[in-house]
Amino acid sequence: MVKIIKVLRKSVHAFLHDYHSLASIAAILVFPFSAAVLSQSLSPSFSLLALLHYRIQMLFHAASFPASSHFFALLNLKLSQTIFSFIVTLPFTLTFLLLAKACIILIVGDFPCRRSAPPRLSSLLPLYFFLLPTHLFNYFVILSTNAAFFSILFLVFNVLDALCLSDGNITALALPTASAILYSIMIANTVVVCNVAAVVAATERCGGYHPFLRACVVIRGREAAAITLAVPTNLGLAGVEALFQYRVVKPWRNLSRLSGSVVGEAFLITYIHSMLIVVDVIISCMVYRSCRKSIRLGEKETLEA
C-alpha cells in the first residue's frame, strides 16, 4: 500500500512539474482521440453497432450460451460497443494517441528535469515507430485474451450440459458471477501489461512482441499494485464518458441540435478526458520505473549476499 501511494504521489508530482507541456499535448494530440471516443454516440453509424450486436448474439447462440442470461446480454452489449469503438477510433489511436504517448514518455523519462517545451517531431518519430508495432501486438494479445476466456466458458458450459447441471438455479447464478470475475481479472491484467509494454517500447527502443515480454518480466509479482494504480484514472474516464452522455448526447437526442453552451461543455469534457489519458500514461511510466528500481535493488541484494 505504501508503494502504491508513493507511485501515485510521484505521478501527480510529474504531472504538475511539467504541467504546461503535458497540457499542450492533451490539447493538441490527445484531444482528437478523446473527441472520437466520446462522439461515437452522436455518429449515425448505429447500423454497424446493431450488426455487431446481432453477430455476437449469433455466436453466443451457436456456443450454446443461455440466451435468457442477463450476464451474457450485458456481455454482448459491451463487446459490440467495444468493437464498434475500436473501429471508429483506430485511425486516431494509431496517429494522435501514439504520438501523444511518445511525447509523454519522453517528458516523464526526463523527470525530475524540467522541459522548456514539448519534444520536437524529429525526436518523436523514432519512438512512434517502436510504439506502432507494439500497439498492434497489444491488440492481438487483448483479442487472444478474449478468445481464451470464451474458449474456457464454452468448455465449462458444454461440460455442465453433458453432466445435466446447466439448468440448476445454483449454476445459473454462480457461473455468470464466476465468469464476470474471471473475465475482469484476465482483461485487467492484460491491459496493465500492455500499458507497461508501451512504456518499455519507448524507453528501451524496441518494438513488436519484445516490449510485451519485457513488461511481463518487469511487472511479475506486482500485478495487483499495477491494477490498483490503474483504477482511479479508469474510473475517472468512465465518469467523464457518463457525464458526456448526460450533458451532450441527451440534449442532442432530445432536440436534434446542440446549443452554444452545450458545445462549450462538450469541448471542456473532452479536454478533461484528454488530461485523464495523459495522467494514465504517466502512471504507467511511474509503474515501470518503480518495477525497474525494485528489480535493480533485488539484483544488488542478491550480489551482496
N, C-alpha and C positions, 0 to 999 in steps of 0.2 A: 504493500500500500504506500509506503514511504517513497519507493522508486517511482510509482505511478504519479504521485503528487509532484515529485521532482521533475519528471519529464514534462508534465503539464505546465509547471512554472517556467521551465526553460523555453517551452513552445510559445507561451504568452510573451516572455521576455524578448525572444527572437522576433516575434510579430511586431511588437511595439518599437523595438530597436531599429528596424528597417521599414517602419510603417509606410512612409511616403512611396518608397519603391514598390512595396507589396500592394499598396492601394492602387498604384498606377497599373500594375499587372492585372489586378482584379477588374479594373475599369476597361482596359484595352483588350486583353487576351481571354480572360475567363468569362467576361460578360456575355459575348456571343454564345458560348456554350450554355451558360445558365439560361439565357433567353430561349434557346432551343429546347431545353429541358422543361421549362415552365410553360411555354406557349403551346405545348402539344395539344392541350385541351381546346385551344382556340382554332386549331387547324381543321380543315374539312376532310381529313383522311380517316374518319371513323369507320369507313367501309373496310379498310385494311385491318383495323383493330378487331372488328366483328369477324372477319375472315380468320384471323389468327385464333380468336377465341373458339370459333367453331372447329378448326383443325385440331387444336389441343383437346377439345372435348371429344372428338372422334378417336384420338389416340388413347385417351383415358378409357373410353368405352371399349376399344379393342384390347386394352390391357386388363379388362375385367375389373377396373376400379369402380366402387359403388357410385352410381350417378346421383343418388339421393344424399350423399355425404356433403355437409356444409364445408368441411375442410377441403375436399377436392374441388368444390365450386369456387372457393376463395383462392385456392392454389392456381386453378385455371385462369381466373381473372388476373392475378398478379403476374403469372407467367406471360400471358398475352400482352399485358401492359409493359412488362419489362422488354419483351422482344420488339414491340412497337417503338418504345423509347430508344432502344439500341439502333434501330433502322433510321429513325428520324435524326438522332444526334450524332451518328457515326462520322459524317464529314467534319463536324465541329470538334469532335473528340480527337480525330487524327490530325487536326491542324492547330486550332486555337488552344485546346486544353493541353496537348503535349508540349507546345511551345511555352505555355504558362508554367507547366511543371518543370521544364528545363530551367526557366528563369528563377523560379522559387528555390529549386535545389541548389543552383549556383549561389544565390544570395545567402541562403541558410548555411551553405557549406563554408562561407567566409565568416560566419558568426563566431566570435563577438565583434569582428571588424565591421565597420560601417561602410556601405557603398554610397557613393555620392549620387549615383543614378542606376537605373536598371541595366542589366548586361546588354551588350550590343548583339545584333543579329549574327555577326560572324562568330561569336563565341557560343551562340545557342545552337547553330546548325549541327555541329558535331554531336552534341548531346541529343538533339532531336533524332538523329539517325541511329542512335543507340536505343532511344526510348520507343521508337516506332515498332521495330520487330519485337521488343519486349512486351509492348502493349498488346500486339496481335497474339502473341503466345499466351498472355494472360487471359485473353478472350477464350482461347482454346482450352485453357485449364478450367475456367469457370463453366464452360459448356460440358467438359468432361465430368466435372463435379456433379452437375445436374443430371447427366446421363447415368452416373454411378448411383445417385440417390434413387432415381426412378427404376433402375435395374434391381436394386435391393428391395424396393417397395413392390415391384412386380413379382419377385420371387417369394416374398413373405405372403402376399395375398394369395398366390397360387398354392403355396404350402398349406395355408389355413383353409383354403377352399377344398383341397384334397382331404384334409382331416375333418371336414364338415364343421369348422369352427368359425367360419366367416360371418355367420348370421347371428351370433350371440351378442347380447347387449353390452357385455364387458368388452368384447373385441371391438365392437362398433365405437366405443368410447375411448378405449386405451390405445388402439392402433393409430387413429388420427393424431392423438396427443403426442405419442412417441414419434410419429413421422414428422410432426411440426418441430419438435425439439431437435431431432436428428438433422433435419434439413437446415435449421437455423445454425447449428453448430458447424456443419460442413461448409455452408456458404460463408459464415463469418470468418472461419479460419482461412478459407481460400482467398477471400477479398483482402484480409490483412496481409497475407504473404504476398499477394500481387501488388499491394501498395508499397511494401518494403522493396519488392523486386524492382519497381520503377526507380526508387532512390538508389538502389545498387547499380542499376544500369547507367545512371547519370554520374554517379560518384566514382565507380570503378571502371568506367568506359568499356562496357561490354553489352552485348545485345542478344536477343533470342531467348533461348531457354537457360542460358548460363546465369543471368541475374535471378531467375526464379529458384534455381537450385541453390545458389548462394544465399538467397533470402531464407530458404528453408533451414539451412545450416545456422545462419545468424540468429534467427528467431526461435530456434528449437529450445523448448523448455520455458519460453516466455510468451507463449501464445495468449494465455489468459490476460496478462498485463496489456498486451498489444490490443486485444479486443476491447478491454475496458477503456483504454485510451481513445479508441475509435468511436465509442458510444456517444459522447457529448456532441461531436460535430454531426454525426449521422442523425441524432435526434433533432438537432438544430435545422439540418437540411429538410427533414420530414416536416418540421413545424413551419418552415418558410414555404414549402410547397403547399401545405394545407392553407396557409394564410393567403397565398396567391389564388388558390381555388375560391376562397371565400370573398376576397376583396376585388378580384379582377374577373375570374371566369364566371362567377354567379351573376354579376351585373351584365356581362356580355350575353349570357344566355337569356336573361330576363328582358333586356332592352334591344338586343342585337346591335348594339353600338357601345362605344366607350367614351365617357366624358373626359375632359381635360384632367380633372382631379384623379380619375381612375388610372389614366395613362401615367400620370406622375407617380402614383402609388406602385404601378407595375414596374416602372424603372427603379424605384427605391427598393422594392422587394427583390428584384433581380440582382441588384448590386449587393444586397445583404447575402443572397445565395452565393454570389461570386466570392465574397470575403470569407464565407464559411468553407468553401472549397480550398481557398488559399491556406486557411488555418489547418484544414485536414492534411494537406500536403506537408505543412511544417511539422505537424505531429508525427507523420510517417518518417520524416527526416530525423527527428529527435529520437524516435524509437530505434532507428537504425544506428545512430551514434551511441545511444545507451547500450544497445546489444553489443556493438563492437568493443566498447570500453569494458564491458563485463567479460567478454571473451579474452581480451588482452590481459586483464587482471588475473583471470583464471590460468592463462598460459604462464604468466610471470610467477604465480604461486607454485605452479607445477615444476617450473625450472628451479626455483629456490629450494623446493622440497627434495 
